[in-house]
Amino acid sequence: MPTLTAELEQLREKTRLLCTGFPDEYWRETDRNRRYPQEFVDTLTEAGLLSALIPAEYGGLGLGLTEAAVIMEEINKSGGHSAACHAQMYTMGALLRHGSDAQKLAYLPQIAAGTLRLQAFSITEDKAGSDTTSIETEAIRDGDDFIITGHKSWTSRIDESDLALVLARTSGKPDGKGADKTYGLTLFLVDLRQVRAEQADTLKVVKVRTMFNYATNQIFYQGMRVPASAVIGDVGKGFRYVIDGWNAERILLASEAIGDGYWFTQRGVDYANSREVFGRKIGTNQGVQFPITDAYMKVRAADMMRYEAARLFDAGEPCGAEANMAKHLASEASWAAANACLDTHGGYGFVDEYDVERKFRETRMFQVAPVNNNMIKSFVATKVLGLPRSY
Ligand SMILES: Cc1cc2nc3c(=O)[nH]c(=O)nc-3n(C[C@H](O)[C@H](O)[C@H](O)COP(=O)(O)OP(=O)(O)OC[C@H]3O[C@@H](n4cnc5c(N)ncnc54)[C@H](O)[C@@H]3O)c2cc1C
């Protein structure tokens, strides 16, 4: 566990207080209507929390990943859903670590001030799936520009974003036969305001309705023209920059799952302490106590791994193993807590006004996206344990 400094506790308290303005009814309504929780995102933005990772010299809070993790955890622990705004934290790293000074100066102060939104990253494709190095969306050089054409099966929050990170192929074939499969992909920071104003027909967005409230879409890039100045870092090395952000992404996502895990255990305990059947509180029965307790211990263990991963990340030390394990452990723990909570509520767990079924649907995603737990197991098996790679 990290030393829980007064600053970290203050940040936790600040986030908690902001979240009290968005009670269960709010999240229930946005979920029912599949509505983007704009008011919540605005509140967080105005409080500066979404600029946590932006250095102070650009107007951000200049905090570390540990602090960002605490913000994400508190949102989910309050019953909220941080998916509406988490990408701004996840994707920032690519711009911070690999963007040019000109890109940073052009965008970071405005993102920090809340006048510009970087909420979308456009990577996954239908055919390639988890095998990102075989994506086929192309970016072809044309004078001072690149022209992007292709289809992305998932790109969340693009309609709620002014900027998007788009990964496209600038060279090589997606046949996996190259010496370095990762070479040939380029990362673009696309200014969607310019696209919408001047070439709206090159960007087709098709909304995808999912089992929970997630502003996600299929995207068709139809000859979208972006200036060469939109390239992040070097042409051809974009996949490396994406990978570079994965540890932060996994740690933040683990934090969201941990927040959910605490929410589920607390709701389960509260209900078990109040509901009476057979003339006694249901929480008296060990058949009810034990699954909640089991899940709680899993959440606590994941919490520690998450803090360890964040500590290493903030110290600039390798943390791939810990970040991946934290994501895996946290997503499995929150799912165990979700099931225990649902079972504890009996039939009422299925009724929307109890909010359990909503959080149940939300927390299931952590096992699947942005990376599947199978892929995490493969990473730990091969990179940590030295077992042979299967793909
Ligand atoms: C709600 C939601 C929002 C999303 N938002 C975005 C977004 O904003 N931007 C973006 O780029 N992407 C986004 N994604 C995509 C997400 O990153 C992918 O779903 C994820 O990477 C998995 O890819 P896939 O769905 O194609 O699964 P597949 O790659 O088709 O995998 C299917 C199953 O097969 C398993 N599998 C495949 N290969 C192996 C193997 N070698 N060993 C073991 N198991 C294997 C997988 O683990 C999985 O269980 C989103 C997804 C969801 C669900």
PDBQT file of the ligand as one rigid body, heavy atoms in Angstrom, charges set to zero:
ROOT
HETATM    1  C1  LIG A 401     -17.798  -1.265 -24.712  1.00  0.00    +0.000 C 
HETATM    2  C2  LIG A 401     -16.527  -1.314 -25.480  1.00  0.00    +0.000 A 
HETATM    3  C3  LIG A 401     -15.884  -0.138 -25.827  1.00  0.00    +0.000 A 
HETATM    4  C4  LIG A 401     -14.722  -0.171 -26.592  1.00  0.00    +0.000 A 
HETATM    5  N1  LIG A 401     -14.120   1.011 -26.938  1.00  0.00    +0.000 NA
HETATM    6  C5  LIG A 401     -13.022   0.989 -27.720  1.00  0.00    +0.000 A 
HETATM    7  C6  LIG A 401     -12.417   2.206 -28.124  1.00  0.00    +0.000 A 
HETATM    8  O1  LIG A 401     -12.819   3.302 -27.732  1.00  0.00    +0.000 OA
HETATM    9  N2  LIG A 401     -11.354   2.152 -28.964  1.00  0.00    +0.000 N 
HETATM   10  C7  LIG A 401     -10.840   0.971 -29.402  1.00  0.00    +0.000 A 
HETATM   11  O2  LIG A 401      -9.879   0.995 -30.162  1.00  0.00    +0.000 OA
HETATM   12  N3  LIG A 401     -11.381  -0.220 -29.010  1.00  0.00    +0.000 NA
HETATM   13  C8  LIG A 401     -12.459  -0.226 -28.174  1.00  0.00    +0.000 A 
HETATM   14  N4  LIG A 401     -13.045  -1.421 -27.767  1.00  0.00    +0.000 N 
HETATM   15  C9  LIG A 401     -12.525  -2.670 -28.310  1.00  0.00    +0.000 C 
HETATM   16  C10 LIG A 401     -11.782  -3.537 -27.321  1.00  0.00    +0.000 C 
HETATM   17  O3  LIG A 401     -10.504  -3.011 -27.120  1.00  0.00    +0.000 OA
HETATM   18  C11 LIG A 401     -11.783  -4.954 -27.922  1.00  0.00    +0.000 C 
HETATM   19  O4  LIG A 401     -13.084  -5.467 -27.757  1.00  0.00    +0.000 OA
HETATM   20  C12 LIG A 401     -10.779  -5.840 -27.327  1.00  0.00    +0.000 C 
HETATM   21  O5  LIG A 401      -9.505  -5.392 -27.681  1.00  0.00    +0.000 OA
HETATM   22  C13 LIG A 401     -10.942  -7.291 -27.781  1.00  0.00    +0.000 C 
HETATM   23  O6  LIG A 401     -11.008  -7.387 -29.180  1.00  0.00    +0.000 OA
HETATM   24  P1  LIG A 401     -12.225  -8.186 -29.862  1.00  0.00    +0.000 P 
HETATM   25  O7  LIG A 401     -13.479  -7.702 -29.245  1.00  0.00    +0.000 OA
HETATM   26  O8  LIG A 401     -12.087  -8.077 -31.335  1.00  0.00    +0.000 OA
HETATM   27  O9  LIG A 401     -12.018  -9.691 -29.421  1.00  0.00    +0.000 OA
HETATM   28  P2  LIG A 401     -11.216 -10.869 -30.224  1.00  0.00    +0.000 P 
HETATM   29  O10 LIG A 401      -9.806 -10.463 -30.474  1.00  0.00    +0.000 OA
HETATM   30  O11 LIG A 401     -12.046 -11.299 -31.388  1.00  0.00    +0.000 OA
HETATM   31  O12 LIG A 401     -11.244 -12.005 -29.139  1.00  0.00    +0.000 OA
HETATM   32  C14 LIG A 401     -12.410 -12.797 -28.857  1.00  0.00    +0.000 C 
HETATM   33  C15 LIG A 401     -12.080 -13.786 -27.766  1.00  0.00    +0.000 C 
HETATM   34  O13 LIG A 401     -11.037 -14.675 -28.182  1.00  0.00    +0.000 OA
HETATM   35  C16 LIG A 401      -9.969 -14.633 -27.254  1.00  0.00    +0.000 C 
HETATM   36  N5  LIG A 401      -8.679 -14.804 -27.952  1.00  0.00    +0.000 N 
HETATM   37  C17 LIG A 401      -8.304 -14.316 -29.151  1.00  0.00    +0.000 A 
HETATM   38  N6  LIG A 401      -7.027 -14.684 -29.425  1.00  0.00    +0.000 NA
HETATM   39  C18 LIG A 401      -6.599 -15.402 -28.364  1.00  0.00    +0.000 A 
HETATM   40  C19 LIG A 401      -5.376 -16.070 -28.024  1.00  0.00    +0.000 A 
HETATM   41  N7  LIG A 401      -4.315 -16.049 -28.835  1.00  0.00    +0.000 N 
HETATM   42  N8  LIG A 401      -5.304 -16.719 -26.847  1.00  0.00    +0.000 NA
HETATM   43  C20 LIG A 401      -6.369 -16.765 -26.011  1.00  0.00    +0.000 A 
HETATM   44  N9  LIG A 401      -7.545 -16.147 -26.259  1.00  0.00    +0.000 NA
HETATM   45  C21 LIG A 401      -7.661 -15.490 -27.427  1.00  0.00    +0.000 A 
HETATM   46  C22 LIG A 401     -10.056 -13.259 -26.610  1.00  0.00    +0.000 C 
HETATM   47  O14 LIG A 401      -9.395 -13.221 -25.370  1.00  0.00    +0.000 OA
HETATM   48  C23 LIG A 401     -11.579 -13.106 -26.489  1.00  0.00    +0.000 C 
HETATM   49  O15 LIG A 401     -12.033 -13.818 -25.369  1.00  0.00    +0.000 OA
HETATM   50  C24 LIG A 401     -14.190  -1.415 -26.993  1.00  0.00    +0.000 A 
HETATM   51  C25 LIG A 401     -14.822  -2.596 -26.608  1.00  0.00    +0.000 A 
HETATM   52  C26 LIG A 401     -15.976  -2.563 -25.863  1.00  0.00    +0.000 A 
HETATM   53  C27 LIG A 401     -16.635  -3.850 -25.464  1.00  0.00    +0.000 C 
ENDROOT
TORSDOF 0
